[in-house]
Amino acid sequence: MDLSIITTYRCNSRCQMCYIWKNPTDPKEEVKLETLEKLPDGFDNVNLTGGEPTLRRDLAELVDVVYPKARILEISSNGLHPERLVPIIKKYPDIKVRFSLEGNEETNNTIRGEKKGFETKLKGIRMLKEAGGTDLGFAIVIQDENADQLVKVYEMARAEGVELATSTLHNAWQFYKNDNYFYDRVKVAHEVEGLITGMLKTWKIKNWFRAYLNLGLIEKILGHDRIIRCTAGTDFAFIDPWSDVWACNVRSDLPLGNLVNQSWEEILESKKARESIAKVADCRQNCWMVTTARTAMRSPIIPQIPKWSPLAWVMWNKMKVTLGGAVNFDQYIDYGHVPPSPLKPRQSFLGIKVKVQVQRGLNKVEERYPLVNFYNR
């Protein structure tokens, strides 16, 4: 099972596609070390995320608690405080770190509301390499404003000797957003084709399967169904800053339990968990985030190997590209059937002051997550 631990909703970025930063949590109320100590060993991938996890003063201690419990420990960061990760990487060089990067200097800083963000992230990834990091990279949220830079960002990452993870616009309780929509679905989707081809041309097996993951992103961008069904609550779960455990980070009607009041075993065996997992089978959201899509692609028996459908796609199209052919995207993608997307302009918050309200004393789910309806189609 994979697990994402949302360590905080505090964030020093001001992203236009995520409003976590507008809803910061009180550090005194955030998930505690002793609570996470209750987690069992044997997780496959554990992701420490946020908000911005480097804003946790006890991040190093948190890593000490969680690192032994996972085959892979990942930290998803905006990269604005790379110096806070250096001692962690020196101690655990195999920790996976991804810095959010949304394009070239102007584009990244505009989308993420970060003054000198691009410069800081680039210097930061080099800093972590010097510290001995072995699994470093950038992560991009594909959207209309940066889709035409996608291949260039990938090439830049390769030139730096690091990885590139991809996701795209989603509406979710974790992001406090329900109005993320594409301006031109088809144009954005076609830009992803170049990334898929580029990844298949490499001789890195991980890139080949990332190509398939990006095929799923095209379907998500176009508003189509997922290419592999969701396994929320069964193969992955989320812990929010209040220690509530959720089947996914999109729907606020899929709770599993609370790690303060229950053991992990009690949560998974609870009636509440069974009811939420049952709802997943009928879910019509077409989410395709790397945290959840990666799990869907893996064999339920041996997590280190893929299911048959992505394996077959990868082998066939890798062979075609190697022999000088091209991926026949029309064979897999129906570009003729694309539902309309509401026009909801996104605003850059670079240089704009916005008053935020720290979330304190919110004891009910509806108080913490007032946006009830989320639409990902």
Long-range contacts (C-beta under 8 A, 24 or more apart in sequence): 1-43, 1-44, 1-234, 1-235, 1-236, 1-237, 2-43, 2-44, 2-45, 2-46, 2-47, 2-235, 2-236, 2-237, 2-291, 2-294, 2-295, 3-39, 3-43, 3-45, 3-46, 3-47, 3-70, 3-236, 3-237, 3-238, 3-239, 4-46, 4-47, 4-49, 4-236, 4-237, 4-238, 4-239, 4-249, 4-291, 5-31, 5-36, 5-46, 5-47, 5-48, 5-49, 5-66, 5-238, 5-239, 6-49, 6-50, 6-51, 6-174, 6-238, 6-239, 6-240, 6-241, 6-249, 7-31, 7-48, 7-49, 7-50, 7-51, 7-53, 7-56, 7-59, 7-62, 7-241, 8-50, 8-51, 8-52, 8-53, 8-55, 8-56, 8-241, 9-50, 9-51, 9-241, 9-359, 10-50, 10-51, 10-52, 10-55, 11-50, 11-51, 11-52, 11-55, 11-78, 12-52, 12-55, 12-78, 12-80, 12-81, 13-52, 13-78, 13-80, 13-100, 13-112, 13-113, 13-114, 13-117, 14-112, 14-113, 14-114, 14-349, 14-350, 14-352, 14-354, 15-111, 15-112, 15-113, 15-349, 16-111, 16-112, 16-113, 16-346, 16-347, 16-348, 16-349, 17-111, 17-141, 17-143, 17-169, 17-175, 17-177, 17-180, 17-346, 18-175, 18-176, 18-177, 19-175, 19-176, 19-177, 20-50, 20-51, 20-174, 20-175, 20-176, 21-51, 21-356, 22-176, 22-354, 22-356, 22-357, 23-176, 23-356, 23-357, 23-359, 24-51, 24-356, 24-358, 24-359, 25-51, 25-241, 25-242, 25-358, 25-359, 26-358, 26-359, 26-360, 27-56, 27-57, 29-241, 29-242, 29-359, 29-360, 30-56, 30-241, 30-242, 31-239, 31-240, 31-241, 31-242, 31-243, 31-259, 32-243, 33-58, 33-61, 33-62, 33-65, 35-243, 35-259, 35-260, 36-62, 36-65, 36-66, 36-259, 37-65, 38-259, 38-263, 38-264, 39-66, 39-69, 39-259, 39-264, 40-69, 40-264, 40-265, 41-68, 41-69, 42-69, 43-69, 43-70, 43-71, 44-70, 44-71, 44-72, 44-303, 45-70, 45-71, 45-72, 45-74, 45-294, 46-70, 46-72, 46-73, 46-74, 47-74, 47-75, 47-76, 47-291, 48-73, 48-74, 48-75, 48-76, 49-75, 49-76, 50-76, 51-241, 52-77, 52-78, 52-80, 52-81, 53-77, 54-80, 54-81, 54-84, 54-85, 55-81, 59-84, 59-88, 60-87, 60-88, 60-91, 63-88, 63-92, 63-95, 67-92, 67-95, 72-96, 74-98, 76-100, 76-139, 78-112, 78-114, 78-117, 78-121, 79-117, 79-120, 79-121, 79-124, 79-125, 80-114, 80-117, 80-120, 80-121, 80-124, 82-120, 82-121, 82-123, 82-124, 82-125, 82-127, 82-128, 83-124, 83-127, 85-124, 85-128, 86-127, 86-128, 86-131, 89-128, 89-131, 89-132, 89-133, 90-131, 90-132, 93-131, 93-132, 93-133, 93-134, 94-134, 94-135, 95-133, 95-135, 96-135, 96-136, 96-137, 97-128, 97-133, 97-135, 97-136, 97-137, 98-136, 98-137, 98-138, 98-139, 98-163, 98-165, 99-124, 99-125, 99-137, 99-138, 99-139, 100-138, 100-139, 100-140, 100-141, 101-138, 101-139, 101-140, 101-153, 102-140, 102-141, 102-143, 102-145, 102-146, 103-140, 103-145, 103-146, 103-149, 103-153, 104-149, 104-152, 104-153, 107-145, 107-146, 107-149, 108-146, 109-350, 110-145, 110-348, 110-350, 111-141, 111-143, 111-145, 111-146, 111-348, 113-348, 113-349, 113-350, 113-351, 113-352, 114-350, 115-350, 115-351, 122-160, 125-160, 125-162, 126-160, 129-161, 129-162, 135-163, 136-162, 136-163, 137-162, 137-163, 137-164, 137-165, 138-162, 138-163, 138-164, 138-165, 139-164, 139-165, 139-166, 139-167, 139-290, 140-164, 140-165, 140-166, 140-167, 141-167, 141-168, 141-169, 142-166, 142-167, 142-168, 142-169, 142-188, 142-191, 142-192, 142-217, 142-221, 143-168, 143-169, 143-182, 143-188, 143-346, 144-182, 144-183, 144-184, 144-187, 144-188, 145-346, 147-187, 147-188, 147-191, 147-192, 148-191, 150-191, 150-192, 150-194, 150-195, 151-191, 151-194, 151-195, 151-198, 154-195, 154-198, 154-199, 155-198, 163-206, 165-210, 165-290, 166-192, 166-195, 166-210, 166-213, 166-214, 166-217, 166-290, 167-217, 167-289, 167-290, 168-217, 168-220, 168-221, 168-288, 170-250, 170-287, 170-289, 170-376, 171-250, 171-374, 171-375, 171-376, 172-249, 172-250, 172-287, 172-374, 172-376, 173-249, 173-250, 173-251, 173-252, 173-369, 173-371, 173-374, 174-238, 174-240, 174-249, 174-250, 176-369, 176-371, 177-371, 178-371, 178-373, 178-374, 178-375, 179-342, 179-344, 180-344, 180-346, 181-341, 181-342, 181-343, 181-344, 182-221, 182-341, 183-341, 183-343, 185-221, 185-222, 185-223, 185-338, 185-341, 186-222, 186-335, 186-338, 188-221, 189-218, 189-221, 189-222, 189-333, 189-335, 192-217, 192-218, 192-221, 193-218, 193-327, 193-329, 196-327, 197-321, 197-326, 197-327, 200-317, 200-318, 200-321, 200-327, 201-321, 201-322, 208-314, 208-318, 209-297, 209-306, 209-310, 209-314, 211-314, 211-317, 212-297, 212-310, 212-313, 212-314, 213-290, 213-293, 213-294, 213-297, 215-313, 215-332, 215-333, 216-288, 216-293, 217-288, 218-329, 218-333, 219-286, 219-288, 219-333, 220-286, 220-287, 220-288, 220-376, 222-333, 222-334, 222-335, 222-338, 223-286, 223-338, 223-339, 223-341, 223-377, 224-286, 224-333, 224-334, 224-337, 225-286, 226-286, 226-287, 226-288, 226-296, 227-309, 228-293, 228-296, 228-297, 228-307, 228-309, 228-310, 229-296, 230-280, 230-283, 230-285, 230-287, 230-292, 230-296, 231-280, 231-295, 231-296, 232-277, 232-280, 232-283, 232-292, 233-273, 233-276, 233-277, 233-280, 234-277, 234-280, 235-295, 235-296, 235-298, 235-300, 236-291, 236-292, 236-295, 240-368, 242-368, 244-365, 247-273, 247-276, 247-277, 247-280, 248-280, 248-287, 248-292, 249-289, 249-291, 250-285, 250-287, 250-374, 250-376, 251-279, 251-283, 251-285, 251-374, 252-365, 252-369, 252-371, 252-372, 252-374, 253-279, 254-279, 254-280, 255-365, 284-377, 285-374, 285-375, 285-376, 285-377, 286-376, 286-377, 287-376, 339-377
